[in-house]
Structures are given as C-alpha cells and as structure tokens.
Amino acid sequence: MAKCAICGKGAHFGIAVSHSHRRTNKKWSSNVKSIKVKTNGGAKKMYVCTSCMRSGLVERA
C-alpha cells in the first residue's frame, strides 16, 4: 500500500473483534490516490491521500 507523499499517512493495523469476541488481525487502508501534482519543476505523479487533496495542500496538474 502506498503512503501519502504529503503527510505520510499509510495503512493502520489493529484487531477486529467479532460479536462472539473472536479477535483477528485487521488492516485499515487509507484513501490514497495516484494523481498528477504541480511542482516547481513541472507536473509529477505522486500518491496523495484524499484529506490532503480536500484541504488544498496540493494543486492538481
């Protein structure tokens, strides 16, 4: 799974507990998209999470 190039957000790990209290390992994936971003050297493709896109930290090319 990719990490966000802006904030470093990636997958989170934990334990899922069922109704009968059986515990299994679980992975929560972050909503990370591969988009073209404007940089000082032109356009570059990078992985960015949707919360960084919504907050205006990156500008799409």
PDB file of N, CA, C, O and CB in Angstrom:
ATOM      1  N   MET A   1       0.843  -1.182   0.000  1.00  0.00           N
ATOM      2  CA  MET A   1       0.000   0.000   0.000  1.00  0.00           C
ATOM      3  C   MET A   1       0.884   1.239   0.000  1.00  0.00           C
ATOM      4  O   MET A   1       1.911   1.286   0.677  1.00  0.00           O
ATOM      5  CB  MET A   1      -0.957   0.002   1.218  1.00  0.00           C
ATOM      6  N   ALA A   2       0.475   2.226  -0.760  1.00  0.00           N
ATOM      7  CA  ALA A   2       1.253   3.448  -0.874  1.00  0.00           C
ATOM      8  C   ALA A   2       1.020   4.354   0.331  1.00  0.00           C
ATOM      9  O   ALA A   2      -0.011   4.267   1.000  1.00  0.00           O
ATOM     10  CB  ALA A   2       0.903   4.183  -2.169  1.00  0.00           C
ATOM     11  N   LYS A   3       1.979   5.214   0.594  1.00  0.00           N
ATOM     12  CA  LYS A   3       1.850   6.230   1.628  1.00  0.00           C
ATOM     13  C   LYS A   3       1.661   7.583   0.964  1.00  0.00           C
ATOM     14  O   LYS A   3       2.091   7.803  -0.168  1.00  0.00           O
ATOM     15  CB  LYS A   3       3.088   6.240   2.565  1.00  0.00           C
ATOM     16  N   CYS A   4       1.012   8.482   1.684  1.00  0.00           N
ATOM     17  CA  CYS A   4       0.823   9.835   1.188  1.00  0.00           C
ATOM     18  C   CYS A   4       2.177  10.550   1.172  1.00  0.00           C
ATOM     19  O   CYS A   4       2.928  10.503   2.147  1.00  0.00           O
ATOM     20  CB  CYS A   4      -0.211  10.611   2.061  1.00  0.00           C
ATOM     21  N   ALA A   5       2.474  11.206   0.058  1.00  0.00           N
ATOM     22  CA  ALA A   5       3.746  11.912  -0.071  1.00  0.00           C
ATOM     23  C   ALA A   5       3.752  13.210   0.721  1.00  0.00           C
ATOM     24  O   ALA A   5       4.822  13.759   0.983  1.00  0.00           O
ATOM     25  CB  ALA A   5       4.042  12.199  -1.533  1.00  0.00           C
ATOM     26  N   ILE A   6       2.580  13.718   1.110  1.00  0.00           N
ATOM     27  CA  ILE A   6       2.491  14.990   1.818  1.00  0.00           C
ATOM     28  C   ILE A   6       2.543  14.778   3.330  1.00  0.00           C
ATOM     29  O   ILE A   6       3.395  15.351   4.009  1.00  0.00           O
ATOM     30  CB  ILE A   6       1.205  15.728   1.430  1.00  0.00           C
ATOM     31  N   CYS A   7       1.633  13.957   3.858  1.00  0.00           N
ATOM     32  CA  CYS A   7       1.535  13.811   5.314  1.00  0.00           C
ATOM     33  C   CYS A   7       2.073  12.478   5.826  1.00  0.00           C
ATOM     34  O   CYS A   7       2.229  12.314   7.036  1.00  0.00           O
ATOM     35  CB  CYS A   7       0.100  13.964   5.743  1.00  0.00           C
ATOM     36  N   GLY A   8       2.361  11.522   4.943  1.00  0.00           N
ATOM     37  CA  GLY A   8       2.909  10.241   5.365  1.00  0.00           C
ATOM     38  C   GLY A   8       1.878   9.251   5.860  1.00  0.00           C
ATOM     39  O   GLY A   8       2.234   8.237   6.460  1.00  0.00           O
ATOM     40  N   LYS A   9       0.606   9.525   5.620  1.00  0.00           N
ATOM     41  CA  LYS A   9      -0.453   8.616   6.073  1.00  0.00           C
ATOM     42  C   LYS A   9      -0.401   7.321   5.279  1.00  0.00           C
ATOM     43  O   LYS A   9      -0.273   7.341   4.055  1.00  0.00           O
ATOM     44  CB  LYS A   9      -1.844   9.277   5.932  1.00  0.00           C
ATOM     45  N   GLY A  10      -0.501   6.198   5.975  1.00  0.00           N
ATOM     46  CA  GLY A  10      -0.485   4.893   5.323  1.00  0.00           C
ATOM     47  C   GLY A  10      -1.505   3.974   5.962  1.00  0.00           C
ATOM     48  O   GLY A  10      -2.502   4.436   6.516  1.00  0.00           O
ATOM     49  N   ALA A  11      -1.261   2.679   5.888  1.00  0.00           N
ATOM     50  CA  ALA A  11      -2.180   1.696   6.449  1.00  0.00           C
ATOM     51  C   ALA A  11      -2.053   1.655   7.966  1.00  0.00           C
ATOM     52  O   ALA A  11      -0.970   1.859   8.515  1.00  0.00           O
ATOM     53  CB  ALA A  11      -1.915   0.306   5.852  1.00  0.00           C
ATOM     54  N   HIS A  12      -3.184   1.386   8.644  1.00  0.00           N
ATOM     55  CA  HIS A  12      -3.200   1.226  10.089  1.00  0.00           C
ATOM     56  C   HIS A  12      -3.548  -0.215  10.407  1.00  0.00           C
ATOM     57  O   HIS A  12      -4.365  -0.824   9.716  1.00  0.00           O
ATOM     58  CB  HIS A  12      -4.204   2.204  10.759  1.00  0.00           C
ATOM     59  N   PHE A  13      -2.940  -0.763  11.442  1.00  0.00           N
ATOM     60  CA  PHE A  13      -3.160  -2.144  11.822  1.00  0.00           C
ATOM     61  C   PHE A  13      -3.775  -2.207  13.203  1.00  0.00           C
ATOM     62  O   PHE A  13      -3.512  -1.358  14.056  1.00  0.00           O
ATOM     63  CB  PHE A  13      -1.856  -2.936  11.777  1.00  0.00           C
ATOM     64  N   GLY A  14      -4.591  -3.215  13.414  1.00  0.00           N
ATOM     65  CA  GLY A  14      -5.227  -3.386  14.704  1.00  0.00           C
ATOM     66  C   GLY A  14      -5.878  -4.748  14.783  1.00  0.00           C
ATOM     67  O   GLY A  14      -5.526  -5.659  14.033  1.00  0.00           O
ATOM     68  N   ILE A  15      -6.824  -4.886  15.690  1.00  0.00           N
ATOM     69  CA  ILE A  15      -7.505  -6.147  15.909  1.00  0.00           C
ATOM     70  C   ILE A  15      -9.007  -5.928  15.733  1.00  0.00           C
ATOM     71  O   ILE A  15      -9.594  -5.043  16.356  1.00  0.00           O
ATOM     72  CB  ILE A  15      -7.181  -6.720  17.320  1.00  0.00           C
ATOM     73  N   ALA A  16      -9.621  -6.750  14.872  1.00  0.00           N
ATOM     74  CA  ALA A  16     -11.068  -6.718  14.687  1.00  0.00           C
ATOM     75  C   ALA A  16     -11.678  -7.699  15.680  1.00  0.00           C
ATOM     76  O   ALA A  16     -11.231  -8.840  15.791  1.00  0.00           O
ATOM     77  CB  ALA A  16     -11.473  -7.071  13.207  1.00  0.00           C
ATOM     78  N   VAL A  17     -12.704  -7.247  16.401  1.00  0.00           N
ATOM     79  CA  VAL A  17     -13.352  -8.083  17.406  1.00  0.00           C
ATOM     80  C   VAL A  17     -14.775  -8.357  16.938  1.00  0.00           C
ATOM     81  O   VAL A  17     -15.553  -7.428  16.720  1.00  0.00           O
ATOM     82  CB  VAL A  17     -13.338  -7.400  18.821  1.00  0.00           C
ATOM     83  N   SER A  18     -15.113  -9.642  16.784  1.00  0.00           N
ATOM     84  CA  SER A  18     -16.438 -10.013  16.311  1.00  0.00           C
ATOM     85  C   SER A  18     -17.447  -9.975  17.456  1.00  0.00           C
ATOM     86  O   SER A  18     -17.101  -9.673  18.598  1.00  0.00           O
ATOM     87  CB  SER A  18     -16.407 -11.406  15.670  1.00  0.00           C
ATOM     88  N   HIS A  19     -18.697 -10.286  17.130  1.00  0.00           N
ATOM     89  CA  HIS A  19     -19.758 -10.291  18.146  1.00  0.00           C
ATOM     90  C   HIS A  19     -19.490 -11.356  19.215  1.00  0.00           C
ATOM     91  O   HIS A  19     -19.804 -11.160  20.389  1.00  0.00           O
ATOM     92  CB  HIS A  19     -21.133 -10.537  17.487  1.00  0.00           C
ATOM     93  N   SER A  20     -18.908 -12.479  18.798  1.00  0.00           N
ATOM     94  CA  SER A  20     -18.575 -13.539  19.759  1.00  0.00           C
ATOM     95  C   SER A  20     -17.219 -13.310  20.412  1.00  0.00           C
ATOM     96  O   SER A  20     -16.703 -14.184  21.108  1.00  0.00           O
ATOM     97  CB  SER A  20     -18.587 -14.897  19.069  1.00  0.00           C
ATOM     98  N   HIS A  21     -16.650 -12.141  20.189  1.00  0.00           N
ATOM     99  CA  HIS A  21     -15.386 -11.677  20.760  1.00  0.00           C
ATOM    100  C   HIS A  21     -14.180 -12.469  20.265  1.00  0.00           C
ATOM    101  O   HIS A  21     -13.175 -12.573  20.969  1.00  0.00           O
ATOM    102  CB  HIS A  21     -15.450 -11.751  22.262  1.00  0.00           C
ATOM    103  N   ARG A  22     -14.273 -13.029  19.057  1.00  0.00           N
ATOM    104  CA  ARG A  22     -13.090 -13.642  18.441  1.00  0.00           C
ATOM    105  C   ARG A  22     -12.269 -12.515  17.838  1.00  0.00           C
ATOM    106  O   ARG A  22     -12.808 -11.632  17.170  1.00  0.00           O
ATOM    107  CB  ARG A  22     -13.482 -14.722  17.347  1.00  0.00           C
ATOM    108  N   ARG A  23     -10.961 -12.547  18.076  1.00  0.00           N
ATOM    109  CA  ARG A  23     -10.094 -11.456  17.666  1.00  0.00           C
ATOM    110  C   ARG A  23      -9.235 -11.898  16.486  1.00  0.00           C
ATOM    111  O   ARG A  23      -8.582 -12.941  16.537  1.00  0.00           O
ATOM    112  CB  ARG A  23      -9.210 -10.988  18.841  1.00  0.00           C
ATOM    113  N   THR A  24      -9.243 -11.097  15.427  1.00  0.00           N
ATOM    114  CA  THR A  24      -8.428 -11.361  14.246  1.00  0.00           C
ATOM    115  C   THR A  24      -7.691 -10.082  13.865  1.00  0.00           C
ATOM    116  O   THR A  24      -8.133  -8.976  14.175  1.00  0.00           O
ATOM    117  CB  THR A  24      -9.303 -11.876  13.059  1.00  0.00           C
ATOM    118  N   ASN A  25      -6.576 -10.254  13.198  1.00  0.00           N
ATOM    119  CA  ASN A  25      -5.800  -9.100  12.744  1.00  0.00           C
ATOM    120  C   ASN A  25      -6.540  -8.406  11.613  1.00  0.00           C
ATOM    121  O   ASN A  25      -7.178  -9.059  10.787  1.00  0.00           O
ATOM    122  CB  ASN A  25      -4.382  -9.527  12.286  1.00  0.00           C
ATOM    123  N   LYS A  26      -6.455  -7.092  11.579  1.00  0.00           N
ATOM    124  CA  LYS A  26      -7.159  -6.307  10.569  1.00  0.00           C
ATOM    125  C   LYS A  26      -6.271  -5.171  10.105  1.00  0.00           C
ATOM    126  O   LYS A  26      -5.475  -4.624  10.869  1.00  0.00           O
ATOM    127  CB  LYS A  26      -8.496  -5.762  11.118  1.00  0.00           C
ATOM    128  N   LYS A  27      -6.426  -4.829   8.830  1.00  0.00           N
ATOM    129  CA  LYS A  27      -5.680  -3.710   8.258  1.00  0.00           C
ATOM    130  C   LYS A  27      -6.679  -2.702   7.710  1.00  0.00           C
ATOM    131  O   LYS A  27      -7.561  -3.063   6.931  1.00  0.00           O
ATOM    132  CB  LYS A  27      -4.696  -4.192   7.139  1.00  0.00           C
ATOM    133  N   TRP A  28      -6.551  -1.455   8.106  1.00  0.00           N
ATOM    134  CA  TRP A  28      -7.366  -0.367   7.579  1.00  0.00           C
ATOM    135  C   TRP A  28      -6.521   0.404   6.573  1.00  0.00           C
ATOM    136  O   TRP A  28      -5.510   1.003   6.938  1.00  0.00           O
ATOM    137  CB  TRP A  28      -7.885   0.571   8.725  1.00  0.00           C
ATOM    138  N   SER A  29      -6.932   0.392   5.313  1.00  0.00           N
ATOM    139  CA  SER A  29      -6.198   1.092   4.266  1.00  0.00           C
ATOM    140  C   SER A  29      -6.636   2.550   4.207  1.00  0.00           C
ATOM    141  O   SER A  29      -7.823   2.855   4.316  1.00  0.00           O
ATOM    142  CB  SER A  29      -6.409   0.409   2.901  1.00  0.00           C
ATOM    143  N   SER A  30      -5.685   3.432   4.036  1.00  0.00           N
ATOM    144  CA  SER A  30      -6.000   4.849   3.876  1.00  0.00           C
ATOM    145  C   SER A  30      -6.445   5.109   2.448  1.00  0.00           C
ATOM    146  O   SER A  30      -6.106   4.353   1.537  1.00  0.00           O
ATOM    147  CB  SER A  30      -4.784   5.735   4.238  1.00  0.00           C
ATOM    148  N   ASN A  31      -7.195   6.168   2.256  1.00  0.00           N
ATOM    149  CA  ASN A  31      -7.703   6.517   0.935  1.00  0.00           C
ATOM    150  C   ASN A  31      -6.634   7.325   0.208  1.00  0.00           C
ATOM    151  O   ASN A  31      -6.642   8.555   0.236  1.00  0.00           O
ATOM    152  CB  ASN A  31      -9.044   7.316   1.034  1.00  0.00           C
ATOM    153  N   VAL A  32      -5.710   6.611  -0.447  1.00  0.00           N
ATOM    154  CA  VAL A  32      -4.569   7.223  -1.119  1.00  0.00           C
ATOM    155  C   VAL A  32      -4.750   7.055  -2.627  1.00  0.00           C
ATOM    156  O   VAL A  32      -4.991   5.945  -3.103  1.00  0.00           O
ATOM    157  CB  VAL A  32      -3.218   6.589  -0.639  1.00  0.00           C
ATOM    158  N   LYS A  33      -4.636   8.141  -3.373  1.00  0.00           N
ATOM    159  CA  LYS A  33      -4.808   8.128  -4.816  1.00  0.00           C
ATOM    160  C   LYS A  33      -3.513   8.530  -5.504  1.00  0.00           C
ATOM    161  O   LYS A  33      -2.717   9.284  -4.946  1.00  0.00           O
ATOM    162  CB  LYS A  33      -5.948   9.060  -5.234  1.00  0.00           C
ATOM    163  N   SER A  34      -3.302   8.028  -6.712  1.00  0.00           N
ATOM    164  CA  SER A  34      -2.162   8.421  -7.531  1.00  0.00           C
ATOM    165  C   SER A  34      -2.624   9.532  -8.465  1.00  0.00           C
ATOM    166  O   SER A  34      -3.425   9.289  -9.367  1.00  0.00           O
ATOM    167  CB  SER A  34      -1.580   7.202  -8.336  1.00  0.00           C
ATOM    168  N   ILE A  35      -2.124  10.753  -8.256  1.00  0.00           N
ATOM    169  CA  ILE A  35      -2.567  11.905  -9.051  1.00  0.00           C
ATOM    170  C   ILE A  35      -1.356  12.675  -9.561  1.00  0.00           C
ATOM    171  O   ILE A  35      -0.246  12.529  -9.048  1.00  0.00           O
ATOM    172  CB  ILE A  35      -3.488  12.836  -8.214  1.00  0.00           C
ATOM    173  N   LYS A  36      -1.590  13.501 -10.586  1.00  0.00           N
ATOM    174  CA  LYS A  36      -0.560  14.408 -11.088  1.00  0.00           C
ATOM    175  C   LYS A  36      -0.628  15.694 -10.289  1.00  0.00           C
ATOM    176  O   LYS A  36      -1.695  16.292 -10.148  1.00  0.00           O
ATOM    177  CB  LYS A  36      -0.737  14.687 -12.614  1.00  0.00           C
ATOM    178  N   VAL A  37       0.515  16.118  -9.765  1.00  0.00           N
ATOM    179  CA  VAL A  37       0.586  17.282  -8.884  1.00  0.00           C
ATOM    180  C   VAL A  37       1.534  18.301  -9.508  1.00  0.00           C
ATOM    181  O   VAL A  37       2.571  17.943 -10.067  1.00  0.00           O
ATOM    182  CB  VAL A  37       1.061  16.880  -7.445  1.00  0.00           C
ATOM    183  N   LYS A  38       1.162  19.576  -9.405  1.00  0.00           N
ATOM    184  CA  LYS A  38       2.047  20.648  -9.870  1.00  0.00           C
ATOM    185  C   LYS A  38       3.182  20.823  -8.877  1.00  0.00           C
ATOM    186  O   LYS A  38       2.950  20.984  -7.679  1.00  0.00           O
ATOM    187  CB  LYS A  38       1.268  21.983 -10.053  1.00  0.00           C
ATOM    188  N   THR A  39       4.417  20.790  -9.380  1.00  0.00           N
ATOM    189  CA  THR A  39       5.588  21.070  -8.557  1.00  0.00           C
ATOM    190  C   THR A  39       6.369  22.198  -9.215  1.00  0.00           C
ATOM    191  O   THR A  39       6.002  22.671 -10.291  1.00  0.00           O
ATOM    192  CB  THR A  39       6.480  19.795  -8.376  1.00  0.00           C
ATOM    193  N   ASN A  40       7.446  22.627  -8.565  1.00  0.00           N
ATOM    194  CA  ASN A  40       8.229  23.730  -9.132  1.00  0.00           C
ATOM    195  C   ASN A  40       8.956  23.315 -10.413  1.00  0.00           C
ATOM    196  O   ASN A  40       9.343  24.174 -11.206  1.00  0.00           O
ATOM    197  CB  ASN A  40       9.242  24.237  -8.105  1.00  0.00           C
ATOM    198  N   GLY A  41       9.145  22.013 -10.624  1.00  0.00           N
ATOM    199  CA  GLY A  41       9.811  21.538 -11.839  1.00  0.00           C
ATOM    200  C   GLY A  41       8.837  21.056 -12.898  1.00  0.00           C
ATOM    201  O   GLY A  41       9.265  20.448 -13.879  1.00  0.00           O
ATOM    202  N   GLY A  42       7.554  21.302 -12.739  1.00  0.00           N
ATOM    203  CA  GLY A  42       6.546  20.830 -13.687  1.00  0.00           C
ATOM    204  C   GLY A  42       5.545  19.928 -12.997  1.00  0.00           C
ATOM    205  O   GLY A  42       5.303  20.062 -11.798  1.00  0.00           O
ATOM    206  N   ALA A  43       4.966  19.014 -13.746  1.00  0.00           N
ATOM    207  CA  ALA A  43       3.976  18.089 -13.199  1.00  0.00           C
ATOM    208  C   ALA A  43       4.653  16.782 -12.809  1.00  0.00           C
ATOM    209  O   ALA A  43       5.548  16.302 -13.505  1.00  0.00           O
ATOM    210  CB  ALA A  43       2.840  17.829 -14.219  1.00  0.00           C
ATOM    211  N   LYS A  44       4.219  16.215 -11.696  1.00  0.00           N
ATOM    212  CA  LYS A  44       4.811  14.978 -11.196  1.00  0.00           C
ATOM    213  C   LYS A  44       3.698  14.103 -10.652  1.00  0.00           C
ATOM    214  O   LYS A  44       2.764  14.599 -10.021  1.00  0.00           O
ATOM    215  CB  LYS A  44       5.887  15.261 -10.103  1.00  0.00           C
ATOM    216  N   LYS A  45       3.794  12.791 -10.894  1.00  0.00           N
ATOM    217  CA  LYS A  45       2.795  11.864 -10.398  1.00  0.00           C
ATOM    218  C   LYS A  45       3.223  11.379  -9.015  1.00  0.00           C
ATOM    219  O   LYS A  45       4.354  10.930  -8.834  1.00  0.00           O
ATOM    220  CB  LYS A  45       2.603  10.671 -11.378  1.00  0.00           C
ATOM    221  N   MET A  46       2.315  11.470  -8.038  1.00  0.00           N
ATOM    222  CA  MET A  46       2.637  11.011  -6.689  1.00  0.00           C
ATOM    223  C   MET A  46       1.378  10.542  -5.995  1.00  0.00           C
ATOM    224  O   MET A  46       0.262  10.842  -6.418  1.00  0.00           O
ATOM    225  CB  MET A  46       3.319  12.123  -5.873  1.00  0.00           C
ATOM    226  N   TYR A  47       1.585   9.794  -4.909  1.00  0.00           N
ATOM    227  CA  TYR A  47       0.482   9.298  -4.102  1.00  0.00           C
ATOM    228  C   TYR A  47       0.103  10.347  -3.061  1.00  0.00           C
ATOM    229  O   TYR A  47       0.947  10.804  -2.290  1.00  0.00           O
ATOM    230  CB  TYR A  47       0.854   7.959  -3.423  1.00  0.00           C
ATOM    231  N   VAL A  48      -1.190  10.727  -3.047  1.00  0.00           N
ATOM    232  CA  VAL A  48      -1.682  11.740  -2.119  1.00  0.00           C
ATOM    233  C   VAL A  48      -2.982  11.235  -1.517  1.00  0.00           C
ATOM    234  O   VAL A  48      -3.830  10.702  -2.232  1.00  0.00           O
ATOM    235  CB  VAL A  48      -1.886  13.120  -2.829  1.00  0.00           C
ATOM    236  N   CYS A  49      -3.148  11.400  -0.194  1.00  0.00           N
ATOM    237  CA  CYS A  49      -4.398  10.994   0.439  1.00  0.00           C
ATOM    238  C   CYS A  49      -5.474  12.030   0.149  1.00  0.00           C
ATOM    239  O   CYS A  49      -5.177  13.187  -0.149  1.00  0.00           O
ATOM    240  CB  CYS A  49      -4.213  10.812   1.964  1.00  0.00           C
ATOM    241  N   THR A  50      -6.722  11.603   0.240  1.00  0.00           N
ATOM    242  CA  THR A  50      -7.830  12.475  -0.129  1.00  0.00           C
ATOM    243  C   THR A  50      -8.007  13.619   0.859  1.00  0.00           C
ATOM    244  O   THR A  50      -8.516  14.675   0.484  1.00  0.00           O
ATOM    245  CB  THR A  50      -9.114  11.676  -0.225  1.00  0.00           C
ATOM    246  N   SER A  51      -7.601  13.437   2.111  1.00  0.00           N
ATOM    247  CA  SER A  51      -7.720  14.545   3.061  1.00  0.00           C
ATOM    248  C   SER A  51      -6.752  15.669   2.715  1.00  0.00           C
ATOM    249  O   SER A  51      -7.075  16.836   2.936  1.00  0.00           O
ATOM    250  CB  SER A  51      -7.464  14.055   4.490  1.00  0.00           C
ATOM    251  N   CYS A  52      -5.571  15.352   2.177  1.00  0.00           N
ATOM    252  CA  CYS A  52      -4.639  16.394   1.726  1.00  0.00           C
ATOM    253  C   CYS A  52      -5.157  17.082   0.466  1.00  0.00           C
ATOM    254  O   CYS A  52      -4.952  18.281   0.282  1.00  0.00           O
ATOM    255  CB  CYS A  52      -3.245  15.794   1.462  1.00  0.00           C
ATOM    256  N   MET A  53      -5.829  16.322  -0.401  1.00  0.00           N
ATOM    257  CA  MET A  53      -6.398  16.933  -1.614  1.00  0.00           C
ATOM    258  C   MET A  53      -7.523  17.896  -1.246  1.00  0.00           C
ATOM    259  O   MET A  53      -7.606  18.984  -1.816  1.00  0.00           O
ATOM    260  CB  MET A  53      -6.925  15.841  -2.584  1.00  0.00           C
ATOM    261  N   ARG A  54      -8.392  17.519  -0.303  1.00  0.00           N
ATOM    262  CA  ARG A  54      -9.517  18.358   0.076  1.00  0.00           C
ATOM    263  C   ARG A  54      -9.077  19.609   0.828  1.00  0.00           C
ATOM    264  O   ARG A  54      -9.695  20.666   0.702  1.00  0.00           O
ATOM    265  CB  ARG A  54     -10.485  17.568   0.920  1.00  0.00           C
ATOM    266  N   SER A  55      -7.999  19.483   1.617  1.00  0.00           N
ATOM    267  CA  SER A  55      -7.567  20.628   2.419  1.00  0.00           C
ATOM    268  C   SER A  55      -6.764  21.645   1.597  1.00  0.00           C
ATOM    269  O   SER A  55      -6.438  22.722   2.098  1.00  0.00           O
ATOM    270  CB  SER A  55      -6.733  20.148   3.599  1.00  0.00           C
ATOM    271  N   GLY A  56      -6.446  21.313   0.346  1.00  0.00           N
ATOM    272  CA  GLY A  56      -5.753  22.260  -0.520  1.00  0.00           C
ATOM    273  C   GLY A  56      -4.249  22.267  -0.348  1.00  0.00           C
ATOM    274  O   GLY A  56      -3.600  23.246  -0.717  1.00  0.00           O
ATOM    275  N   LEU A  57      -3.672  21.212   0.200  1.00  0.00           N
ATOM    276  CA  LEU A  57      -2.224  21.164   0.365  1.00  0.00           C
ATOM    277  C   LEU A  57      -1.500  20.897  -0.960  1.00  0.00           C
ATOM    278  O   LEU A  57      -0.318  21.216  -1.095  1.00  0.00           O
ATOM    279  CB  LEU A  57      -1.855  20.094   1.381  1.00  0.00           C
ATOM    280  N   VAL A  58      -2.202  20.315  -1.934  1.00  0.00           N
ATOM    281  CA  VAL A  58      -1.605  20.057  -3.239  1.00  0.00           C
ATOM    282  C   VAL A  58      -2.484  20.683  -4.322  1.00  0.00           C
ATOM    283  O   VAL A  58      -3.686  20.876  -4.136  1.00  0.00           O
ATOM    284  CB  VAL A  58      -1.428  18.526  -3.480  1.00  0.00           C
ATOM    285  N   GLU A  59      -1.859  20.992  -5.449  1.00  0.00           N
ATOM    286  CA  GLU A  59      -2.589  21.536  -6.583  1.00  0.00           C
ATOM    287  C   GLU A  59      -2.450  20.558  -7.731  1.00  0.00           C
ATOM    288  O   GLU A  59      -1.341  20.201  -8.131  1.00  0.00           O
ATOM    289  CB  GLU A  59      -2.069  22.955  -6.978  1.00  0.00           C
ATOM    290  N   ARG A  60      -3.586  20.130  -8.257  1.00  0.00           N
ATOM    291  CA  ARG A  60      -3.570  19.138  -9.346  1.00  0.00           C
ATOM    292  C   ARG A  60      -3.091  19.769 -10.640  1.00  0.00           C
ATOM    293  O   ARG A  60      -3.383  20.927 -10.937  1.00  0.00           O
ATOM    294  CB  ARG A  60      -4.968  18.526  -9.547  1.00  0.00           C
ATOM    295  N   ALA A  61      -2.342  18.970 -11.407  1.00  0.00           N
ATOM    296  CA  ALA A  61      -1.826  19.447 -12.703  1.00  0.00           C
ATOM    297  C   ALA A  61      -2.832  19.164 -13.804  1.00  0.00           C
ATOM    298  O   ALA A  61      -2.583  19.489 -14.965  1.00  0.00           O
ATOM    299  CB  ALA A  61      -0.470  18.779 -13.038  1.00  0.00           C
TER     300      ALA A  61
END
